[in-house]
């Protein structure tokens, strides 16, 4: 045990700041609209990388895996959270084997967390998908998570990809949508009076339940 670390953690308690209120009674009947409201609030508050989420999947051995990626859109009519990935990346292969995932978002400045679970569908990304030149080049390079001999090897491949025809489609680039069947909103409170509201998809729409924090 690192006594110094323990003392440092105790000296910096989480949620020890002013945080926004959340009235679950005023929450909408479906979760995607509330998520967009919270995301817009995080963007307006200047939360860095507010659109970055953690995607969790399971590999062929049943072991969990997680990584951060960029949320690209939210389909509020069908409760779908959209992200892009290479179908041949580790997450793409895992989703092909088990098309379900969990997504976690945390905005520290606001003390807000959202947890989403559900099935995942995939479609090939259109060639005209709006990506920055750097993001497009990184996708063309591919070979995500494979061993790399040196940074120079990557730099050479990246520069070659930057010079490629912009109309050239990116092989394997895929648009994924996480279709939520459960969404949980968590609002932190400095007095530890946290608020948790869970939505679950039912036969006739969404059921909302207030949970113990």
N, C-alpha and C positions, 0 to 999 in steps of 0.2 A: 504494500500500500504506500502511496506517495502522500505523506502527511501534508506537505506543502501544497499539493494540488487540492486535497480535500479542503484545506483552509481557504484557498483561493475560490473554490466553488461556493463555499458557505458565505463568503464575503460578497458574492455576486449572485444573489437569488434571482431566479427568473420572474418575469412579470412585475418587477419592482419599478413601475412607471405608470403614467396615466394611459389608460387604454379605452377604446371606444366601447359604448354600451351595445348590447344586442338583446332585443325583445323578441323571443321566439314566437310570441302570440301574434306578432305583426308580420311574420315571415310569409312569403307566398306559398301557394299550394303545391308548387313543384320546385325542385332543387336547382335546376340550371339557371333560372332567373336570379335566384339568390346568389349563386356563385358568381355570375357576371357582375352583379351589384358589388360584391365584395372585391372582385378583381379590379373593377374600375376604381373603387375606393383606395385600393393599394397603389394603383398607378397614380392617382391624384395626390396621394400622400408622399409620393416620391420613393416608395419602397424599391430598392435596387432589384432588378431582374424579377419583377413581380409575376411575370408570365412563365417563370421556370418552375417545373414540377418534378417530383420524384415518381418514376414509374417502376413498379415492382412486378416481376414475372417469376415463373418457376421453370427450371430446366428439366431435361429428360430424366434426371435422377431424383426429381422431386425437391431439389434444393432451391431456396429463394435467391433471387438476384434483384438488384435495384440500381438505378442510375438516374441522374438528372437530365432533363431534356426540355425543349421549348414547347409550350402549349401554343397551337396554331389557331384554334377556333373553338367555339362552343356552340353546338346546335341546340338552341333553347327549346325548339319544338319537339325534339326527340331525346333530349337529355344525353347528348353525345359530346365527348371531349376529344378533340382532334389533335393528332401529332403526326410528325413525319419520321420515317426511319428507312434504312436500307433493309430490304427483305433478307439479305444474306448476313446481316449483323447478328451478334448474339441475341439481342432482344427480338429481332425479326424471326430468327430460327425458333426461339422459345415460344413466340406467339403462334407460329405455324403449328407447333406441336400441341400447345395448350392455349387456345384463343380466349384467354381471360386474363385480367390484370387488375392491379390496384394502383391508384394514383393518390399521392399525398402532396398537399400544398401547404406551406407555412409562410406567413408574412410576419416576421418577428416584431417589426415596429408597431404593428396593430394587435399582436397577440392572438392572431387568428389562424386556425388550421382547418383544412377541409380534407376528408378522406372519401375516396370514390372507389367502388368496386363494380365489376361487371364484365360482360362478354366484349370481345374485340373483333371488329371486322376490318378487312383490308381491301383496298383497291389500288391499282397502279396509278402512280402520280402522273398528271398530265405534263407534257413537255413544257408548257407555258407556266408551270408552277412558279409563283413569285418568290425567288430566292436571291440573296445578295451574291455578287460574284465569288466572294470567299466561301460562302456556304455551298454554292454550286460546285466549286473546285474541290472542296473537301469531300463532297458526295461522289464526285467522279474518281477521286483517288481510291475510295473504298478501302477494303482490307481492314476494316475496323476491328480492333482488339487483337490482330495478328502480331507476331513478333516483328520488331523493327530493328534493322541492323544499326542505323544511325539517324540522327536528325537530318543530316545532309541528304539521305535517301528520300526522306519525306519531302524535304524542300524541293528537290528536283521534280518529284512526281506532282507536287502541288503547283509549281510554276508551269509545268506542261499542261495541267488541267485548266489553269487560268487562261491559257492561250487557245483552248479548244473552242470550237464553234458553239456560240450560245444556243443555237437551235438544236444541238445534239442532245437527245434524251439521256437521262441518267439511268443506267441499267439498275433494275431492282429497287429504285426509289419508290416508296410506297406511302400512301396516306392511310393511317390507321384511325379508327374511331372507337373509343371506349364507351360502350352503351351502358350507362349506369343502372344497376338494380338496387344499389344502396349508396347513399351519400350522407356523410355526417359532418356537421358544422360545429366547430368548437371555438368559443370566445373566451380567452383568458381574462382573469381579473386579479388585480394586485392583492386582494383580500382572500384569494383562493376560492371565491364564489364563481367558479367557472360555469359557463353555460354550454350544454351539449344538446344539439337537436339533430335527430336522425330521420332521414327520409328512406322509406322502402317502397319499391314498386310493387303494387298489388294488381289484382285482376281488374279493378275499377279505377286505377290511378295510383296516386302516391299516398302512403300513410305516413303521418308525422308523429314522432314520439320524442318527448323530452326525456333525457337520460340523466342519471346521477353523474356528477362530474368526476 
